[in-house]
Amino acid sequence: MEYPMKRACILGTASAIGLLAALGASAQAVIGQPAPAFTTVDADGKTVSLSDFKGRHVVLEWVNPGCPYVQKHYNSGNMPATQKAATTKGVTWLAVSSTAKGAGDYRPPKDLVGWIRNKGGAPSATLIDEGGKIGRAYGARTTPHMYLIDPQGKLLYAGAIDSKPTSNPADIATATNYVNQAVGEALAGNAVSQPTTRAYGCSIKYADG
C-alpha cells in the first residue's frame, strides 16, 4: 500500500531538458557536461568548493529532515547504507540543504547534522545552501534529489535515489537503487546505464518561494 503524498511533495523533473525548462536558460546541470561549480560553507562553517574534490567521484544529495520521503530513506537505514557503500569506495558524498531559513521545516546546520548522524548517516560533509544558489544551478526540485559527478567534474547522473516513488519504507526492498547502480557502473569504468530518472520527494523550500 502506497502512503499518500503530502501537498508539499512533488515528482521531480525527468531529464536534463526538464531541468532546463524548470529553471530557465541559466540552468547549467546537463548530463555529460561539466557540473555547475560552487563554493559554500558546510555545517561547521568551513568553506567547501566542488573543485576541492577534483579527481574523485562526488555524490550530491539534497536533504530535508521534515520530508516524509527523506524520512523513508533515513529511518529505514537505506540512505545511510547508500552513503557508506559509496564512501567506502572512495566516493565523496555531499549532503546539501537548500531549505530557506524562513521555511517551517528549516533546521539550523548543527541540528541538521545531528539529525543525520542520529539516523546513522555519514556523508563526507553537509553543505548549507540557504540562499538556494547551488540547488537552482543543479535544478534540484525535491528532497531527496541525487546527482553523481565524475573525477573530471562531468555530471553522470541526476534523479531519484530509487525506482519506487512512494513514502513507504517497505518498497525499498524491491526497488532499484539508482545511486548504487550509477556509482558501481562509474567506478567500473562503464557508462551509467540510466543517467536520468524522475526524482521524487518533497518540493525544496527555496528562499524566494
C-alpha positions as a Markdown table, in Angstrom:
| # | Residue | x | y | z |
|---|---|---|---|---|
| 1 | Met | 0.0 | 0.0 | 0.0 |
| 2 | Glu | 1.4 | 3.4 | -1.0 |
| 3 | Tyr | 1.4 | 6.1 | 1.6 |
| 4 | Pro | -0.5 | 9.2 | 0.5 |
| 5 | Met | 1.6 | 12.1 | -0.7 |
| 6 | Lys | 1.5 | 15.3 | 1.3 |
| 7 | Arg | 0.8 | 18.6 | -0.6 |
| 8 | Ala | 4.4 | 19.7 | -0.4 |
| 9 | Cys | 5.6 | 16.5 | -2.2 |
| 10 | Ile | 6.1 | 16.5 | -5.9 |
| 11 | Leu | 7.6 | 14.4 | -8.6 |
| 12 | Gly | 10.8 | 16.0 | -9.9 |
| 13 | Thr | 11.9 | 16.6 | -13.5 |
| 14 | Ala | 12.8 | 13.5 | -15.5 |
| 15 | Ser | 15.7 | 14.7 | -17.6 |
| 16 | Ala | 18.3 | 17.4 | -18.3 |
| 17 | Ile | 15.7 | 19.0 | -20.6 |
| 18 | Gly | 13.3 | 19.1 | -17.7 |
| 19 | Leu | 15.9 | 20.8 | -15.5 |
| 20 | Leu | 16.4 | 23.5 | -18.1 |
| 21 | Ala | 12.7 | 24.1 | -18.6 |
| 22 | Ala | 12.1 | 24.3 | -14.9 |
| 23 | Leu | 14.8 | 26.8 | -14.1 |
| 24 | Gly | 15.2 | 28.7 | -17.4 |
| 25 | Ala | 18.2 | 29.4 | -19.5 |
| 26 | Ser | 20.6 | 29.9 | -16.6 |
| 27 | Ala | 20.4 | 26.3 | -15.6 |
| 28 | Gln | 23.7 | 24.5 | -16.2 |
| 29 | Ala | 23.2 | 20.9 | -15.0 |
| 30 | Val | 23.3 | 18.8 | -18.1 |
| 31 | Ile | 24.2 | 15.1 | -18.2 |
| 32 | Gly | 27.6 | 14.7 | -19.9 |
| 33 | Gln | 28.6 | 18.3 | -19.4 |
| 34 | Pro | 30.6 | 19.9 | -16.6 |
| 35 | Ala | 28.6 | 20.0 | -13.3 |
| 36 | Pro | 28.0 | 23.6 | -12.0 |
| 37 | Ala | 30.9 | 24.8 | -9.9 |
| 38 | Phe | 30.0 | 26.1 | -6.4 |
| 39 | Thr | 31.6 | 27.4 | -3.2 |
| 40 | Thr | 29.6 | 27.4 | 0.0 |
| 41 | Val | 30.1 | 26.6 | 3.7 |
| 42 | Asp | 29.5 | 23.3 | 5.4 |
| 43 | Ala | 27.6 | 22.8 | 8.7 |
| 44 | Asp | 30.8 | 23.7 | 10.6 |
| 45 | Gly | 31.3 | 26.9 | 8.8 |
| 46 | Lys | 34.2 | 25.6 | 6.6 |
| 47 | Thr | 34.4 | 26.8 | 3.0 |
| 48 | Val | 33.8 | 24.0 | 0.6 |
| 49 | Ser | 34.1 | 24.1 | -3.2 |
| 50 | Leu | 33.3 | 21.4 | -5.7 |
| 51 | Ser | 36.8 | 21.8 | -7.1 |
| 52 | Asp | 38.2 | 20.6 | -3.8 |
| 53 | Phe | 37.2 | 17.1 | -4.9 |
| 54 | Lys | 38.6 | 17.0 | -8.4 |
| 55 | Gly | 39.9 | 13.6 | -9.1 |
| 56 | Arg | 37.1 | 11.8 | -7.2 |
| 57 | His | 33.6 | 10.8 | -7.9 |
| 58 | Val | 31.1 | 13.0 | -6.0 |
| 59 | Val | 27.5 | 12.4 | -5.0 |
| 60 | Leu | 25.2 | 15.3 | -4.1 |
| 61 | Glu | 22.2 | 14.5 | -2.0 |
| 62 | Trp | 19.5 | 17.1 | -1.3 |
| 63 | Val | 18.1 | 16.6 | 2.2 |
| 64 | Asn | 15.4 | 17.9 | 4.4 |
| 65 | Pro | 14.5 | 16.0 | 7.6 |
| 66 | Gly | 10.9 | 17.3 | 7.6 |
| 67 | Cys | 10.1 | 15.5 | 4.3 |
| 68 | Pro | 8.5 | 12.0 | 4.7 |
| 69 | Tyr | 10.4 | 10.8 | 1.7 |
| 70 | Val | 13.7 | 11.7 | 3.3 |
| 71 | Gln | 12.5 | 10.1 | 6.5 |
| 72 | Lys | 11.6 | 6.9 | 4.5 |
| 73 | His | 15.2 | 6.5 | 3.4 |
| 74 | Tyr | 16.9 | 7.6 | 6.6 |
| 75 | Asn | 14.6 | 5.9 | 9.1 |
| 76 | Ser | 14.9 | 2.6 | 7.2 |
| 77 | Gly | 18.7 | 2.9 | 7.0 |
| 78 | Asn | 18.6 | 3.0 | 3.2 |
| 79 | Met | 20.2 | 6.4 | 2.7 |
| 80 | Pro | 23.0 | 5.8 | 5.3 |
| 81 | Ala | 23.7 | 2.4 | 3.7 |
| 82 | Thr | 23.9 | 4.0 | 0.3 |
| 83 | Gln | 26.2 | 6.7 | 1.6 |
| 84 | Lys | 28.5 | 4.2 | 3.2 |
| 85 | Ala | 28.6 | 1.9 | 0.2 |
| 86 | Ala | 29.8 | 4.9 | -1.9 |
| 87 | Thr | 32.3 | 6.5 | 0.6 |
| 88 | Thr | 34.0 | 3.2 | 1.4 |
| 89 | Lys | 34.9 | 3.0 | -2.3 |
| 90 | Gly | 36.5 | 6.5 | -2.2 |
| 91 | Val | 33.4 | 8.5 | -3.4 |
| 92 | Thr | 32.9 | 11.9 | -1.8 |
| 93 | Trp | 29.3 | 12.3 | -0.6 |
| 94 | Leu | 27.9 | 15.8 | 0.0 |
| 95 | Ala | 24.5 | 16.3 | 1.6 |
| 96 | Val | 23.1 | 19.6 | 0.6 |
| 97 | Ser | 20.4 | 21.7 | 2.4 |
| 98 | Ser | 18.7 | 24.4 | 0.2 |
| 99 | Thr | 15.8 | 24.9 | 2.7 |
| 100 | Ala | 15.3 | 28.6 | 3.3 |
| 101 | Lys | 15.6 | 29.9 | 6.9 |
| 102 | Gly | 12.0 | 31.0 | 6.9 |
| 103 | Ala | 10.6 | 27.6 | 6.0 |
| 104 | Gly | 8.7 | 25.8 | 8.7 |
| 105 | Asp | 10.9 | 22.7 | 8.5 |
| 106 | Tyr | 14.2 | 24.6 | 8.4 |
| 107 | Arg | 16.8 | 23.2 | 10.7 |
| 108 | Pro | 20.0 | 25.1 | 11.7 |
| 109 | Pro | 23.2 | 23.5 | 10.5 |
| 110 | Lys | 24.2 | 21.8 | 13.7 |
| 111 | Asp | 20.7 | 20.4 | 14.2 |
| 112 | Leu | 20.6 | 19.1 | 10.6 |
| 113 | Val | 23.9 | 17.3 | 11.1 |
| 114 | Gly | 22.8 | 15.9 | 14.4 |
| 115 | Trp | 19.7 | 14.5 | 12.8 |
| 116 | Ile | 21.6 | 12.9 | 10.0 |
| 117 | Arg | 24.1 | 11.4 | 12.4 |
| 118 | Asn | 21.3 | 10.2 | 14.7 |
| 119 | Lys | 19.9 | 8.2 | 11.8 |
| 120 | Gly | 23.3 | 6.6 | 11.1 |
| 121 | Gly | 24.1 | 8.9 | 8.2 |
| 122 | Ala | 27.7 | 9.6 | 7.3 |
| 123 | Pro | 28.1 | 12.0 | 4.4 |
| 124 | Ser | 31.6 | 13.4 | 3.8 |
| 125 | Ala | 30.2 | 16.8 | 4.5 |
| 126 | Thr | 26.8 | 18.6 | 4.9 |
| 127 | Leu | 26.6 | 21.8 | 2.8 |
| 128 | Ile | 24.5 | 24.8 | 3.6 |
| 129 | Asp | 22.7 | 26.4 | 0.7 |
| 130 | Glu | 20.1 | 28.6 | 2.4 |
| 131 | Gly | 20.1 | 31.1 | -0.5 |
| 132 | Gly | 19.4 | 28.2 | -2.9 |
| 133 | Lys | 22.1 | 29.1 | -5.4 |
| 134 | Ile | 23.5 | 25.6 | -5.6 |
| 135 | Gly | 20.1 | 24.0 | -5.8 |
| 136 | Arg | 18.9 | 26.2 | -8.6 |
| 137 | Ala | 22.1 | 25.7 | -10.6 |
| 138 | Tyr | 21.6 | 21.9 | -10.4 |
| 139 | Gly | 17.9 | 22.1 | -10.9 |
| 140 | Ala | 17.2 | 20.3 | -7.6 |
| 141 | Arg | 13.5 | 20.1 | -7.2 |
| 142 | Thr | 12.9 | 17.6 | -4.4 |
| 143 | Thr | 14.3 | 16.1 | -1.3 |
| 144 | Pro | 15.9 | 13.7 | -1.9 |
| 145 | His | 17.3 | 14.7 | -5.3 |
| 146 | Met | 20.5 | 12.9 | -6.3 |
| 147 | Tyr | 23.5 | 13.7 | -8.6 |
| 148 | Leu | 26.7 | 11.9 | -9.5 |
| 149 | Ile | 29.8 | 13.7 | -10.8 |
| 150 | Asp | 32.9 | 12.1 | -12.2 |
| 151 | Pro | 36.5 | 12.8 | -11.3 |
| 152 | Gln | 36.8 | 15.3 | -14.2 |
| 153 | Gly | 33.8 | 17.2 | -13.0 |
| 154 | Lys | 31.3 | 15.9 | -15.5 |
| 155 | Leu | 27.7 | 15.2 | -14.5 |
| 156 | Leu | 26.9 | 11.5 | -14.8 |
| 157 | Tyr | 23.6 | 11.0 | -13.1 |
| 158 | Ala | 20.6 | 13.1 | -12.0 |
| 159 | Gly | 17.4 | 11.9 | -10.5 |
| 160 | Ala | 15.9 | 9.7 | -7.8 |
| 161 | Ile | 17.6 | 7.5 | -5.2 |
| 162 | Asp | 15.5 | 4.6 | -6.4 |
| 163 | Ser | 12.7 | 3.3 | -8.6 |
| 164 | Lys | 9.8 | 3.3 | -6.1 |
| 165 | Pro | 8.4 | 6.9 | -5.8 |
| 166 | Thr | 6.5 | 6.3 | -2.5 |
| 167 | Ser | 6.9 | 7.2 | 1.1 |
| 168 | Asn | 6.5 | 3.6 | 2.2 |
| 169 | Pro | 9.8 | 2.1 | 3.5 |
| 170 | Ala | 8.5 | -1.4 | 2.6 |
| 171 | Asp | 9.0 | -0.5 | -1.0 |
| 172 | Ile | 12.8 | -0.2 | -0.6 |
| 173 | Ala | 13.4 | -3.9 | -0.7 |
| 174 | Thr | 12.1 | -4.3 | -4.2 |
| 175 | Ala | 13.3 | -1.0 | -5.6 |
| 176 | Thr | 16.3 | -0.5 | -7.9 |
| 177 | Asn | 18.8 | 1.8 | -6.1 |
| 178 | Tyr | 19.7 | 4.1 | -9.0 |
| 179 | Val | 22.6 | 5.7 | -7.0 |
| 180 | Asn | 24.2 | 2.4 | -6.1 |
| 181 | Gln | 23.8 | 1.4 | -9.7 |
| 182 | Ala | 25.3 | 4.6 | -11.1 |
| 183 | Val | 28.2 | 4.6 | -8.7 |
| 184 | Gly | 29.0 | 1.0 | -9.4 |
| 185 | Glu | 29.0 | 1.5 | -13.1 |
| 186 | Ala | 31.0 | 4.6 | -13.0 |
| 187 | Leu | 33.7 | 3.1 | -10.7 |
| 188 | Ala | 33.9 | 0.1 | -13.1 |
| 189 | Gly | 34.7 | 2.5 | -15.9 |
| 190 | Asn | 31.4 | 1.9 | -17.6 |
| 191 | Ala | 28.8 | 4.4 | -18.9 |
| 192 | Val | 25.9 | 5.0 | -16.5 |
| 193 | Ser | 23.0 | 3.0 | -17.9 |
| 194 | Gln | 20.3 | 5.3 | -16.6 |
| 195 | Pro | 21.8 | 8.7 | -16.4 |
| 196 | Thr | 18.5 | 10.5 | -15.7 |
| 197 | Thr | 15.5 | 9.3 | -13.7 |
| 198 | Arg | 12.4 | 11.0 | -12.3 |
| 199 | Ala | 13.3 | 12.4 | -8.9 |
| 200 | Tyr | 10.5 | 12.2 | -6.3 |
| 201 | Gly | 10.0 | 13.7 | -2.9 |
| 202 | Cys | 9.0 | 17.0 | -1.3 |
| 203 | Ser | 9.5 | 20.3 | -3.0 |
| 204 | Ile | 12.5 | 22.2 | -1.9 |
| 205 | Lys | 11.5 | 25.3 | 0.1 |
| 206 | Tyr | 13.7 | 27.9 | -1.7 |
| 207 | Ala | 14.2 | 31.3 | -0.2 |
| 208 | Asp | 12.0 | 33.2 | -2.6 |
| 209 | Gly | 9.3 | 30.5 | -2.6 |
